[in-house]
């Protein structure tokens, strides 16, 4: 599904993270959401923007598959 190596690597990393996160006791973790730096699209490098655009287009196509047109032309 993900032909882009960057996206494949991202998915792999998240899979590994999700497996290991269960080992961390979140009650003792010192997390402060005020220290999180938000990333905007403008912050991305060109290749990251292109990868994101490809994934968003694929997601859009996937979402459009949930609609259909009946015989009278109405989208449902």
N, CA, C and O atoms as a Tripos MOL2 file, in Angstrom:
@<TRIPOS>MOLECULE
protein
  304   303    76     0     0
PROTEIN
NO_CHARGES

@<TRIPOS>ATOM
      1 N           0.8250   -1.1860    0.0000 N.3       1 UNK1
      2 CA          0.0000    0.0000    0.0000 C.3       1 UNK1
      3 C           0.8720    1.2530    0.0000 C.2       1 UNK1
      4 O           0.5550    2.2250   -0.6870 O.2       1 UNK1
      5 N           1.9610    1.2420    0.7590 N.am      2 UNK2
      6 CA          2.8350    2.4030    0.8310 C.3       2 UNK2
      7 C           4.0630    2.1620   -0.0340 C.2       2 UNK2
      8 O           4.9900    1.4630    0.3770 O.2       2 UNK2
      9 N           4.0690    2.7330   -1.2190 N.am      3 UNK3
     10 CA          5.1940    2.5510   -2.1240 C.3       3 UNK3
     11 C           6.3630    3.4460   -1.7440 C.2       3 UNK3
     12 O           7.4970    3.1760   -2.1390 O.2       3 UNK3
     13 N           6.1140    4.4870   -0.9990 N.am      4 UNK4
     14 CA          7.1470    5.4400   -0.6220 C.3       4 UNK4
     15 C           7.9840    4.8690    0.5300 C.2       4 UNK4
     16 O           7.4330    4.5700    1.5890 O.2       4 UNK4
     17 N           9.2990    4.7130    0.3460 N.am      5 UNK5
     18 CA         10.1460    4.1540    1.4120 C.3       5 UNK5
     19 C          10.0990    4.9740    2.6930 C.2       5 UNK5
     20 O          10.1850    4.4110    3.7840 O.2       5 UNK5
     21 N           9.9630    6.2880    2.5810 N.am      6 UNK6
     22 CA          9.8940    7.1480    3.7560 C.3       6 UNK6
     23 C           8.6640    6.8110    4.5920 C.2       6 UNK6
     24 O           8.7390    6.7420    5.8180 O.2       6 UNK6
     25 N           7.5320    6.6010    3.9240 N.am      7 UNK7
     26 CA          6.3100    6.2670    4.6370 C.3       7 UNK7
     27 C           6.3900    4.8770    5.2370 C.2       7 UNK7
     28 O           5.9110    4.6490    6.3480 O.2       7 UNK7
     29 N           7.0010    3.9360    4.5030 N.am      8 UNK8
     30 CA          7.1670    2.5840    5.0080 C.3       8 UNK8
     31 C           8.0130    2.6220    6.2790 C.2       8 UNK8
     32 O           7.6800    1.9660    7.2660 O.2       8 UNK8
     33 N           9.0840    3.3740    6.2580 N.am      9 UNK9
     34 CA          9.9550    3.5000    7.4220 C.3       9 UNK9
     35 C           9.1850    4.1180    8.5890 C.2       9 UNK9
     36 O           9.3370    3.6880    9.7330 O.2       9 UNK9
     37 N           8.3630    5.1190    8.3010 N.am     10 UNK10
     38 CA          7.5660    5.7880    9.3350 C.3      10 UNK10
     39 C           6.6020    4.7990    9.9870 C.2      10 UNK10
     40 O           6.4830    4.7560   11.2120 O.2      10 UNK10
     41 N           5.9090    4.0000    9.1550 N.am     11 UNK11
     42 CA          4.9660    3.0110    9.6710 C.3      11 UNK11
     43 C           5.7090    1.9710   10.5010 C.2      11 UNK11
     44 O           5.2370    1.5840   11.5700 O.2      11 UNK11
     45 N           6.8670    1.5130   10.0220 N.am     12 UNK12
     46 CA          7.6580    0.5340   10.7600 C.3      12 UNK12
     47 C           8.0560    1.0870   12.1180 C.2      12 UNK12
     48 O           7.9480    0.3900   13.1270 O.2      12 UNK12
     49 N           8.5150    2.3330   12.1540 N.am     13 UNK13
     50 CA          8.9450    2.9440   13.4040 C.3      13 UNK13
     51 C           7.7890    2.9910   14.3930 C.2      13 UNK13
     52 O           7.9460    2.6600   15.5680 O.2      13 UNK13
     53 N           6.6160    3.4110   13.8980 N.am     14 UNK14
     54 CA          5.4610    3.4960   14.7900 C.3      14 UNK14
     55 C           5.0590    2.1230   15.3160 C.2      14 UNK14
     56 O           4.6500    1.9990   16.4710 O.2      14 UNK14
     57 N           5.1720    1.0860   14.4760 N.am     15 UNK15
     58 CA          4.8500   -0.2640   14.9210 C.3      15 UNK15
     59 C           5.7670   -0.6730   16.0550 C.2      15 UNK15
     60 O           5.3160   -1.2180   17.0620 O.2      15 UNK15
     61 N           7.0560   -0.4110   15.8920 N.am     16 UNK16
     62 CA          8.0180   -0.7490   16.9450 C.3      16 UNK16
     63 C           7.7430    0.0670   18.2040 C.2      16 UNK16
     64 O           7.8140   -0.4600   19.3140 O.2      16 UNK16
     65 N           7.4340    1.3330   18.0370 N.am     17 UNK17
     66 CA          7.1450    2.2080   19.1880 C.3      17 UNK17
     67 C           5.9080    1.7100   19.9220 C.2      17 UNK17
     68 O           5.9050    1.6180   21.1500 O.2      17 UNK17
     69 N           4.8520    1.3880   19.1700 N.am     18 UNK18
     70 CA          3.6120    0.9430   19.7940 C.3      18 UNK18
     71 C           3.8270   -0.3290   20.6100 C.2      18 UNK18
     72 O           3.1860   -0.5180   21.6440 O.2      18 UNK18
     73 N           4.7190   -1.1950   20.1530 N.am     19 UNK19
     74 CA          5.0060   -2.4210   20.8940 C.3      19 UNK19
     75 C           5.7660   -2.1210   22.1810 C.2      19 UNK19
     76 O           5.5160   -2.7390   23.2160 O.2      19 UNK19
     77 N           6.6890   -1.1770   22.1120 N.am     20 UNK20
     78 CA          7.5200   -0.9110   23.2770 C.3      20 UNK20
     79 C           6.8690    0.0530   24.2670 C.2      20 UNK20
     80 O           7.2700    0.1000   25.4300 O.2      20 UNK20
     81 N           5.8780    0.8170   23.8300 N.am     21 UNK21
     82 CA          5.2540    1.8050   24.7150 C.3      21 UNK21
     83 C           4.5460    1.1180   25.8810 C.2      21 UNK21
     84 O           4.4060    1.7050   26.9540 O.2      21 UNK21
     85 N           4.1030   -0.1120   25.6780 N.am     22 UNK22
     86 CA          3.4300   -0.8310   26.7540 C.3      22 UNK22
     87 C           4.3660   -1.1050   27.9200 C.2      22 UNK22
     88 O           3.9090   -1.3520   29.0360 O.2      22 UNK22
     89 N           5.6640   -1.0660   27.6760 N.am     23 UNK23
     90 CA          6.6470   -1.3260   28.7200 C.3      23 UNK23
     91 C           6.8850   -0.1040   29.6030 C.2      23 UNK23
     92 O           7.4880   -0.2140   30.6710 O.2      23 UNK23
     93 N           6.4190    1.0410   29.1660 N.am     24 UNK24
     94 CA          6.6480    2.2770   29.9060 C.3      24 UNK24
     95 C           5.4550    2.5470   30.8140 C.2      24 UNK24
     96 O           4.3070    2.4750   30.3740 O.2      24 UNK24
     97 N           5.7140    2.8500   32.0430 N.am     25 UNK25
     98 CA          4.6410    3.1950   32.9740 C.3      25 UNK25
     99 C           4.3270    4.6760   32.7870 C.2      25 UNK25
    100 O           5.0740    5.5360   33.2520 O.2      25 UNK25
    101 N           3.2250    4.9700   32.1090 N.am     26 UNK26
    102 CA          2.8910    6.3440   31.7780 C.3      26 UNK26
    103 C           2.5580    7.1660   33.0220 C.2      26 UNK26
    104 O           2.6290    8.3940   32.9800 O.2      26 UNK26
    105 N           2.2000    6.5180   34.1140 N.am     27 UNK27
    106 CA          1.8770    7.2550   35.3320 C.3      27 UNK27
    107 C           3.1150    7.9550   35.8840 C.2      27 UNK27
    108 O           3.0040    8.9900   36.5410 O.2      27 UNK27
    109 N           4.2950    7.3930   35.6170 N.am     28 UNK28
    110 CA          5.5190    7.9900   36.1440 C.3      28 UNK28
    111 C           6.1990    8.8850   35.1200 C.2      28 UNK28
    112 O           7.1700    9.5660   35.4490 O.2      28 UNK28
    113 N           5.7110    8.8990   33.8920 N.am     29 UNK29
    114 CA          6.3350    9.7160   32.8500 C.3      29 UNK29
    115 C           6.0270   11.1860   33.1090 C.2      29 UNK29
    116 O           4.9110   11.5480   33.4820 O.2      29 UNK29
    117 N           7.0270   12.0130   32.9060 N.am     30 UNK30
    118 CA          6.8620   13.4490   33.1110 C.3      30 UNK30
    119 C           6.6180   14.1010   31.7510 C.2      30 UNK30
    120 O           7.5590   14.5390   31.0890 O.2      30 UNK30
    121 N           5.3530   14.1640   31.3400 N.am     31 UNK31
    122 CA          4.9850   14.7300   30.0490 C.3      31 UNK31
    123 C           4.3230   16.0760   30.2510 C.2      31 UNK31
    124 O           3.4360   16.2250   31.0910 O.2      31 UNK31
    125 N           4.7510   17.0360   29.4880 N.am     32 UNK32
    126 CA          4.1580   18.3640   29.5520 C.3      32 UNK32
    127 C           3.8290   18.7810   28.1260 C.2      32 UNK32
    128 O           4.7260   19.0540   27.3300 O.2      32 UNK32
    129 N           2.5460   18.8290   27.8090 N.am     33 UNK33
    130 CA          2.1360   19.1410   26.4390 C.3      33 UNK33
    131 C           2.5040   20.5670   26.0300 C.2      33 UNK33
    132 O           2.5070   20.8880   24.8410 O.2      33 UNK33
    133 N           2.8090   21.4090   26.9870 N.am     34 UNK34
    134 CA          3.2240   22.7730   26.6560 C.3      34 UNK34
    135 C           4.6240   22.8030   26.0530 C.2      34 UNK34
    136 O           5.0160   23.7980   25.4440 O.2      34 UNK34
    137 N           5.3790   21.7180   26.2200 N.am     35 UNK35
    138 CA          6.7350   21.6500   25.6840 C.3      35 UNK35
    139 C           6.7890   21.0160   24.3000 C.2      35 UNK35
    140 O           7.8760   20.8470   23.7470 O.2      35 UNK35
    141 N           5.6510   20.6670   23.7340 N.am     36 UNK36
    142 CA          5.6050   20.0430   22.4180 C.3      36 UNK36
    143 C           5.6240   21.1220   21.3520 C.2      36 UNK36
    144 O           4.8230   22.0560   21.3880 O.2      36 UNK36
    145 N           6.5370   20.9910   20.4040 N.am     37 UNK37
    146 CA          6.6370   21.9510   19.3080 C.3      37 UNK37
    147 C           5.8030   21.4300   18.1430 C.2      37 UNK37
    148 O           6.0910   20.3680   17.5920 O.2      37 UNK37
    149 N           4.7850   22.1680   17.7760 N.am     38 UNK38
    150 CA          3.9110   21.7660   16.6720 C.3      38 UNK38
    151 C           4.6380   21.9320   15.3390 C.2      38 UNK38
    152 O           5.3700   22.8990   15.1290 O.2      38 UNK38
    153 N           4.4220   20.9770   14.4530 N.am     39 UNK39
    154 CA          5.0120   21.0210   13.1170 C.3      39 UNK39
    155 C           3.9220   21.4360   12.1450 C.2      39 UNK39
    156 O           2.8110   20.9060   12.1810 O.2      39 UNK39
    157 N           4.2410   22.3800   11.2830 N.am     40 UNK40
    158 CA          3.2980   22.7870   10.2420 C.3      40 UNK40
    159 C           3.8020   22.2880    8.9050 C.2      40 UNK40
    160 O           4.9510   21.8640    8.7870 O.2      40 UNK40
    161 N           2.9580   22.3370    7.9110 N.am     41 UNK41
    162 CA          3.3600   21.8960    6.5790 C.3      41 UNK41
    163 C           4.5170   22.7480    6.0560 C.2      41 UNK41
    164 O           5.3680   22.2550    5.3170 O.2      41 UNK41
    165 N           4.5470   24.0060    6.4340 N.am     42 UNK42
    166 CA          5.6240   24.9020    5.9900 C.3      42 UNK42
    167 C           6.9790   24.4710    6.5470 C.2      42 UNK42
    168 O           8.0130   24.8070    5.9700 O.2      42 UNK42
    169 N           6.9930   23.7350    7.6560 N.am     43 UNK43
    170 CA          8.2400   23.2690    8.2600 C.3      43 UNK43
    171 C           8.8520   22.0830    7.5250 C.2      43 UNK43
    172 O          10.0360   21.7920    7.6980 O.2      43 UNK43
    173 N           8.0620   21.3990    6.7120 N.am     44 UNK44
    174 CA          8.5310   20.1880    6.0490 C.3      44 UNK44
    175 C           9.4670   20.4870    4.8920 C.2      44 UNK44
    176 O           9.3760   21.5290    4.2430 O.2      44 UNK44
    177 N          10.3690   19.5430    4.6530 N.am     45 UNK45
    178 CA         11.2280   19.6260    3.4580 C.3      45 UNK45
    179 C          10.3700   19.2710    2.2420 C.2      45 UNK45
    180 O           9.2910   18.6960    2.3830 O.2      45 UNK45
    181 N          10.8540   19.6140    1.0580 N.am     46 UNK46
    182 CA         10.0770   19.3800   -0.1650 C.3      46 UNK46
    183 C           9.6880   17.9130   -0.3290 C.2      46 UNK46
    184 O           8.5470   17.6090   -0.6770 O.2      46 UNK46
    185 N          10.6340   16.9990   -0.0810 N.am     47 UNK47
    186 CA         10.3180   15.5740   -0.2560 C.3      47 UNK47
    187 C           9.2830   15.1070    0.7690 C.2      47 UNK47
    188 O           8.4910   14.2110    0.4770 O.2      47 UNK47
    189 N           9.2790   15.6970    1.9580 N.am     48 UNK48
    190 CA          8.2710   15.3640    2.9610 C.3      48 UNK48
    191 C           6.9070   15.9030    2.5510 C.2      48 UNK48
    192 O           5.8880   15.2410    2.7500 O.2      48 UNK48
    193 N           6.8890   17.0980    1.9820 N.am     49 UNK49
    194 CA          5.6230   17.6700    1.4890 C.3      49 UNK49
    195 C           5.0550   16.8040    0.3670 C.2      49 UNK49
    196 O           3.8490   16.5620    0.3070 O.2      49 UNK49
    197 N           5.9360   16.3400   -0.5220 N.am     50 UNK50
    198 CA          5.4910   15.4970   -1.6320 C.3      50 UNK50
    199 C           4.9520   14.1690   -1.1230 C.2      50 UNK50
    200 O           3.9320   13.6790   -1.6080 O.2      50 UNK50
    201 N           5.6360   13.5900   -0.1480 N.am     51 UNK51
    202 CA          5.1730   12.3170    0.4330 C.3      51 UNK51
    203 C           3.8220   12.5050    1.1010 C.2      51 UNK51
    204 O           2.9380   11.6610    0.9590 O.2      51 UNK51
    205 N           3.6550   13.5980    1.8240 N.am     52 UNK52
    206 CA          2.3910   13.8650    2.4910 C.3      52 UNK52
    207 C           1.2780   14.0810    1.4680 C.2      52 UNK52
    208 O           0.1570   13.6150    1.6710 O.2      52 UNK52
    209 N           1.5670   14.7670    0.3910 N.am     53 UNK53
    210 CA          0.5670   15.0050   -0.6560 C.3      53 UNK53
    211 C           0.1250   13.6860   -1.2890 C.2      53 UNK53
    212 O          -1.0580   13.4930   -1.5700 O.2      53 UNK53
    213 N           1.0870   12.7730   -1.5150 N.am     54 UNK54
    214 CA          0.7370   11.4710   -2.0900 C.3      54 UNK54
    215 C          -0.1660   10.6850   -1.1490 C.2      54 UNK54
    216 O          -1.1650   10.1080   -1.5790 O.2      54 UNK54
    217 N           0.1810   10.6620    0.1190 N.am     55 UNK55
    218 CA         -0.6140    9.9130    1.1010 C.3      55 UNK55
    219 C          -1.9970   10.5280    1.2410 C.2      55 UNK55
    220 O          -2.9900    9.8080    1.3430 O.2      55 UNK55
    221 N          -2.0700   11.8480    1.2460 N.am     56 UNK56
    222 CA         -3.3720   12.5080    1.3710 C.3      56 UNK56
    223 C          -4.2490   12.2100    0.1560 C.2      56 UNK56
    224 O          -5.4590   12.0350    0.2950 O.2      56 UNK56
    225 N          -3.6530   12.1520   -1.0180 N.am     57 UNK57
    226 CA         -4.4100   11.8290   -2.2340 C.3      57 UNK57
    227 C          -4.9360   10.3940   -2.1610 C.2      57 UNK57
    228 O          -6.0810   10.1350   -2.5310 O.2      57 UNK57
    229 N          -4.1130    9.4700   -1.6880 N.am     58 UNK58
    230 CA         -4.5570    8.0820   -1.5290 C.3      58 UNK58
    231 C          -5.6810    7.9860   -0.4970 C.2      58 UNK58
    232 O          -6.6400    7.2370   -0.6850 O.2      58 UNK58
    233 N          -5.5590    8.7470    0.5890 N.am     59 UNK59
    234 CA         -6.6000    8.7520    1.6140 C.3      59 UNK59
    235 C          -7.9040    9.3220    1.0520 C.2      59 UNK59
    236 O          -8.9880    8.8190    1.3470 O.2      59 UNK59
    237 N          -7.7870   10.3590    0.2540 N.am     60 UNK60
    238 CA         -8.9620   10.9680   -0.3680 C.3      60 UNK60
    239 C          -9.6630    9.9540   -1.2730 C.2      60 UNK60
    240 O         -10.8890    9.8440   -1.2510 O.2      60 UNK60
    241 N          -8.8830    9.2100   -2.0720 N.am     61 UNK61
    242 CA         -9.4570    8.1870   -2.9460 C.3      61 UNK61
    243 C         -10.1470    7.1110   -2.1250 C.2      61 UNK61
    244 O         -11.2250    6.6430   -2.4920 O.2      61 UNK61
    245 N          -9.5340    6.7170   -1.0170 N.am     62 UNK62
    246 CA        -10.1130    5.7110   -0.1450 C.3      62 UNK62
    247 C         -11.4370    6.2020    0.4410 C.2      62 UNK62
    248 O         -12.4090    5.4500    0.4950 O.2      62 UNK62
    249 N         -11.4760    7.4560    0.8770 N.am     63 UNK63
    250 CA        -12.7060    8.0280    1.4330 C.3      63 UNK63
    251 C         -13.8090    8.1030    0.3780 C.2      63 UNK63
    252 O         -14.9760    7.8440    0.6720 O.2      63 UNK63
    253 N         -13.4350    8.4580   -0.8440 N.am     64 UNK64
    254 CA        -14.4390    8.5660   -1.9090 C.3      64 UNK64
    255 C         -15.0700    7.2210   -2.2360 C.2      64 UNK64
    256 O         -16.1880    7.1700   -2.7470 O.2      64 UNK64
    257 N         -14.3620    6.1260   -1.9440 N.am     65 UNK65
    258 CA        -14.9260    4.7950   -2.1840 C.3      65 UNK65
    259 C         -16.1070    4.5050   -1.2700 C.2      65 UNK65
    260 O         -16.8760    3.5810   -1.5360 O.2      65 UNK65
    261 N         -16.2660    5.2750   -0.2010 N.am     66 UNK66
    262 CA        -17.3910    5.0450    0.7090 C.3      66 UNK66
    263 C         -18.6860    5.6490    0.1700 C.2      66 UNK66
    264 O         -19.7500    5.4330    0.7510 O.2      66 UNK66
    265 N         -18.6180    6.3950   -0.9210 N.am     67 UNK67
    266 CA        -19.8000    6.9800   -1.5530 C.3      67 UNK67
    267 C         -20.1560    6.1990   -2.8010 C.2      67 UNK67
    268 O         -19.3180    5.5120   -3.3850 O.2      67 UNK67
    269 N         -21.4040    6.3130   -3.1960 N.am     68 UNK68
    270 CA        -21.8530    5.7290   -4.4610 C.3      68 UNK68
    271 C         -22.9160    6.6340   -5.0590 C.2      68 UNK68
    272 O         -23.4320    7.5380   -4.4030 O.2      68 UNK68
    273 N         -23.2270    6.3720   -6.3080 N.am     69 UNK69
    274 CA        -24.2380    7.1590   -7.0160 C.3      69 UNK69
    275 C         -25.3720    6.2030   -7.3940 C.2      69 UNK69
    276 O         -25.1490    5.1470   -7.9860 O.2      69 UNK69
    277 N         -26.5860    6.6030   -7.0370 N.am     70 UNK70
    278 CA        -27.7210    5.7490   -7.4080 C.3      70 UNK70
    279 C         -28.1360    6.0410   -8.8440 C.2      70 UNK70
    280 O         -27.5300    6.8810   -9.5090 O.2      70 UNK70
    281 N         -29.1500    5.3600   -9.3150 N.am     71 UNK71
    282 CA        -29.5560    5.4700  -10.7260 C.3      71 UNK71
    283 C         -30.0650    6.8630  -11.0960 C.2      71 UNK71
    284 O         -30.0340    7.2440  -12.2660 O.2      71 UNK71
    285 N         -30.5290    7.6200  -10.1070 N.am     72 UNK72
    286 CA        -31.0170    8.9760  -10.4050 C.3      72 UNK72
    287 C         -29.8930    9.9860  -10.3390 C.2      72 UNK72
    288 O         -30.1260   11.1780  -10.5390 O.2      72 UNK72
    289 N         -28.6590    9.5320  -10.0590 N.am     73 UNK73
    290 CA        -27.5110   10.4390  -10.0280 C.3      73 UNK73
    291 C         -27.2260   11.0650   -8.6820 C.2      73 UNK73
    292 O         -26.3610   11.9320   -8.5610 O.2      73 UNK73
    293 N         -27.9590   10.6240   -7.6670 N.am     74 UNK74
    294 CA        -27.7630   11.1660   -6.3360 C.3      74 UNK74
    295 C         -26.5890   10.4550   -5.6480 C.2      74 UNK74
    296 O         -26.5070    9.2270   -5.6560 O.2      74 UNK74
    297 N         -25.6940   11.2340   -5.0610 N.am     75 UNK75
    298 CA        -24.5600   10.6590   -4.3420 C.3      75 UNK75
    299 C         -25.0050   10.2870   -2.9370 C.2      75 UNK75
    300 O         -25.5650   11.1050   -2.2080 O.2      75 UNK75
    301 N         -24.7450    9.0320   -2.5680 N.am     76 UNK76
    302 CA        -25.1220    8.5640   -1.2360 C.3      76 UNK76
    303 C         -23.9150    7.9520   -0.5420 C.2      76 UNK76
    304 O         -24.0230    7.4950    0.5960 O.2      76 UNK76
@<TRIPOS>BOND
     1     1     2 1
     2     2     3 1
     3     3     4 2
     4     3     5 am
     5     5     6 1
     6     6     7 1
     7     7     8 2
     8     7     9 am
     9     9    10 1
    10    10    11 1
    11    11    12 2
    12    11    13 am
    13    13    14 1
    14    14    15 1
    15    15    16 2
    16    15    17 am
    17    17    18 1
    18    18    19 1
    19    19    20 2
    20    19    21 am
    21    21    22 1
    22    22    23 1
    23    23    24 2
    24    23    25 am
    25    25    26 1
    26    26    27 1
    27    27    28 2
    28    27    29 am
    29    29    30 1
    30    30    31 1
    31    31    32 2
    32    31    33 am
    33    33    34 1
    34    34    35 1
    35    35    36 2
    36    35    37 am
    37    37    38 1
    38    38    39 1
    39    39    40 2
    40    39    41 am
    41    41    42 1
    42    42    43 1
    43    43    44 2
    44    43    45 am
    45    45    46 1
    46    46    47 1
    47    47    48 2
    48    47    49 am
    49    49    50 1
    50    50    51 1
    51    51    52 2
    52    51    53 am
    53    53    54 1
    54    54    55 1
    55    55    56 2
    56    55    57 am
    57    57    58 1
    58    58    59 1
    59    59    60 2
    60    59    61 am
    61    61    62 1
    62    62    63 1
    63    63    64 2
    64    63    65 am
    65    65    66 1
    66    66    67 1
    67    67    68 2
    68    67    69 am
    69    69    70 1
    70    70    71 1
    71    71    72 2
    72    71    73 am
    73    73    74 1
    74    74    75 1
    75    75    76 2
    76    75    77 am
    77    77    78 1
    78    78    79 1
    79    79    80 2
    80    79    81 am
    81    81    82 1
    82    82    83 1
    83    83    84 2
    84    83    85 am
    85    85    86 1
    86    86    87 1
    87    87    88 2
    88    87    89 am
    89    89    90 1
    90    90    91 1
    91    91    92 2
    92    91    93 am
    93    93    94 1
    94    94    95 1
    95    95    96 2
    96    95    97 am
    97    97    98 1
    98    98    99 1
    99    99   100 2
   100    99   101 am
   101   101   102 1
   102   102   103 1
   103   103   104 2
   104   103   105 am
   105   105   106 1
   106   106   107 1
   107   107   108 2
   108   107   109 am
   109   109   110 1
   110   110   111 1
   111   111   112 2
   112   111   113 am
   113   113   114 1
   114   114   115 1
   115   115   116 2
   116   115   117 am
   117   117   118 1
   118   118   119 1
   119   119   120 2
   120   119   121 am
   121   121   122 1
   122   122   123 1
   123   123   124 2
   124   123   125 am
   125   125   126 1
   126   126   127 1
   127   127   128 2
   128   127   129 am
   129   129   130 1
   130   130   131 1
   131   131   132 2
   132   131   133 am
   133   133   134 1
   134   134   135 1
   135   135   136 2
   136   135   137 am
   137   137   138 1
   138   138   139 1
   139   139   140 2
   140   139   141 am
   141   141   142 1
   142   142   143 1
   143   143   144 2
   144   143   145 am
   145   145   146 1
   146   146   147 1
   147   147   148 2
   148   147   149 am
   149   149   150 1
   150   150   151 1
   151   151   152 2
   152   151   153 am
   153   153   154 1
   154   154   155 1
   155   155   156 2
   156   155   157 am
   157   157   158 1
   158   158   159 1
   159   159   160 2
   160   159   161 am
   161   161   162 1
   162   162   163 1
   163   163   164 2
   164   163   165 am
   165   165   166 1
   166   166   167 1
   167   167   168 2
   168   167   169 am
   169   169   170 1
   170   170   171 1
   171   171   172 2
   172   171   173 am
   173   173   174 1
   174   174   175 1
   175   175   176 2
   176   175   177 am
   177   177   178 1
   178   178   179 1
   179   179   180 2
   180   179   181 am
   181   181   182 1
   182   182   183 1
   183   183   184 2
   184   183   185 am
   185   185   186 1
   186   186   187 1
   187   187   188 2
   188   187   189 am
   189   189   190 1
   190   190   191 1
   191   191   192 2
   192   191   193 am
   193   193   194 1
   194   194   195 1
   195   195   196 2
   196   195   197 am
   197   197   198 1
   198   198   199 1
   199   199   200 2
   200   199   201 am
   201   201   202 1
   202   202   203 1
   203   203   204 2
   204   203   205 am
   205   205   206 1
   206   206   207 1
   207   207   208 2
   208   207   209 am
   209   209   210 1
   210   210   211 1
   211   211   212 2
   212   211   213 am
   213   213   214 1
   214   214   215 1
   215   215   216 2
   216   215   217 am
   217   217   218 1
   218   218   219 1
   219   219   220 2
   220   219   221 am
   221   221   222 1
   222   222   223 1
   223   223   224 2
   224   223   225 am
   225   225   226 1
   226   226   227 1
   227   227   228 2
   228   227   229 am
   229   229   230 1
   230   230   231 1
   231   231   232 2
   232   231   233 am
   233   233   234 1
   234   234   235 1
   235   235   236 2
   236   235   237 am
   237   237   238 1
   238   238   239 1
   239   239   240 2
   240   239   241 am
   241   241   242 1
   242   242   243 1
   243   243   244 2
   244   243   245 am
   245   245   246 1
   246   246   247 1
   247   247   248 2
   248   247   249 am
   249   249   250 1
   250   250   251 1
   251   251   252 2
   252   251   253 am
   253   253   254 1
   254   254   255 1
   255   255   256 2
   256   255   257 am
   257   257   258 1
   258   258   259 1
   259   259   260 2
   260   259   261 am
   261   261   262 1
   262   262   263 1
   263   263   264 2
   264   263   265 am
   265   265   266 1
   266   266   267 1
   267   267   268 2
   268   267   269 am
   269   269   270 1
   270   270   271 1
   271   271   272 2
   272   271   273 am
   273   273   274 1
   274   274   275 1
   275   275   276 2
   276   275   277 am
   277   277   278 1
   278   278   279 1
   279   279   280 2
   280   279   281 am
   281   281   282 1
   282   282   283 1
   283   283   284 2
   284   283   285 am
   285   285   286 1
   286   286   287 1
   287   287   288 2
   288   287   289 am
   289   289   290 1
   290   290   291 1
   291   291   292 2
   292   291   293 am
   293   293   294 1
   294   294   295 1
   295   295   296 2
   296   295   297 am
   297   297   298 1
   298   298   299 1
   299   299   300 2
   300   299   301 am
   301   301   302 1
   302   302   303 1
   303   303   304 2
@<TRIPOS>SUBSTRUCTURE
     1 UNK1         2 RESIDUE 1 A UNK
     2 UNK2         6 RESIDUE 1 A UNK
     3 UNK3        10 RESIDUE 1 A UNK
     4 UNK4        14 RESIDUE 1 A UNK
     5 UNK5        18 RESIDUE 1 A UNK
     6 UNK6        22 RESIDUE 1 A UNK
     7 UNK7        26 RESIDUE 1 A UNK
     8 UNK8        30 RESIDUE 1 A UNK
     9 UNK9        34 RESIDUE 1 A UNK
    10 UNK10       38 RESIDUE 1 A UNK
    11 UNK11       42 RESIDUE 1 A UNK
    12 UNK12       46 RESIDUE 1 A UNK
    13 UNK13       50 RESIDUE 1 A UNK
    14 UNK14       54 RESIDUE 1 A UNK
    15 UNK15       58 RESIDUE 1 A UNK
    16 UNK16       62 RESIDUE 1 A UNK
    17 UNK17       66 RESIDUE 1 A UNK
    18 UNK18       70 RESIDUE 1 A UNK
    19 UNK19       74 RESIDUE 1 A UNK
    20 UNK20       78 RESIDUE 1 A UNK
    21 UNK21       82 RESIDUE 1 A UNK
    22 UNK22       86 RESIDUE 1 A UNK
    23 UNK23       90 RESIDUE 1 A UNK
    24 UNK24       94 RESIDUE 1 A UNK
    25 UNK25       98 RESIDUE 1 A UNK
    26 UNK26      102 RESIDUE 1 A UNK
    27 UNK27      106 RESIDUE 1 A UNK
    28 UNK28      110 RESIDUE 1 A UNK
    29 UNK29      114 RESIDUE 1 A UNK
    30 UNK30      118 RESIDUE 1 A UNK
    31 UNK31      122 RESIDUE 1 A UNK
    32 UNK32      126 RESIDUE 1 A UNK
    33 UNK33      130 RESIDUE 1 A UNK
    34 UNK34      134 RESIDUE 1 A UNK
    35 UNK35      138 RESIDUE 1 A UNK
    36 UNK36      142 RESIDUE 1 A UNK
    37 UNK37      146 RESIDUE 1 A UNK
    38 UNK38      150 RESIDUE 1 A UNK
    39 UNK39      154 RESIDUE 1 A UNK
    40 UNK40      158 RESIDUE 1 A UNK
    41 UNK41      162 RESIDUE 1 A UNK
    42 UNK42      166 RESIDUE 1 A UNK
    43 UNK43      170 RESIDUE 1 A UNK
    44 UNK44      174 RESIDUE 1 A UNK
    45 UNK45      178 RESIDUE 1 A UNK
    46 UNK46      182 RESIDUE 1 A UNK
    47 UNK47      186 RESIDUE 1 A UNK
    48 UNK48      190 RESIDUE 1 A UNK
    49 UNK49      194 RESIDUE 1 A UNK
    50 UNK50      198 RESIDUE 1 A UNK
    51 UNK51      202 RESIDUE 1 A UNK
    52 UNK52      206 RESIDUE 1 A UNK
    53 UNK53      210 RESIDUE 1 A UNK
    54 UNK54      214 RESIDUE 1 A UNK
    55 UNK55      218 RESIDUE 1 A UNK
    56 UNK56      222 RESIDUE 1 A UNK
    57 UNK57      226 RESIDUE 1 A UNK
    58 UNK58      230 RESIDUE 1 A UNK
    59 UNK59      234 RESIDUE 1 A UNK
    60 UNK60      238 RESIDUE 1 A UNK
    61 UNK61      242 RESIDUE 1 A UNK
    62 UNK62      246 RESIDUE 1 A UNK
    63 UNK63      250 RESIDUE 1 A UNK
    64 UNK64      254 RESIDUE 1 A UNK
    65 UNK65      258 RESIDUE 1 A UNK
    66 UNK66      262 RESIDUE 1 A UNK
    67 UNK67      266 RESIDUE 1 A UNK
    68 UNK68      270 RESIDUE 1 A UNK
    69 UNK69      274 RESIDUE 1 A UNK
    70 UNK70      278 RESIDUE 1 A UNK
    71 UNK71      282 RESIDUE 1 A UNK
    72 UNK72      286 RESIDUE 1 A UNK
    73 UNK73      290 RESIDUE 1 A UNK
    74 UNK74      294 RESIDUE 1 A UNK
    75 UNK75      298 RESIDUE 1 A UNK
    76 UNK76      302 RESIDUE 1 A UNK
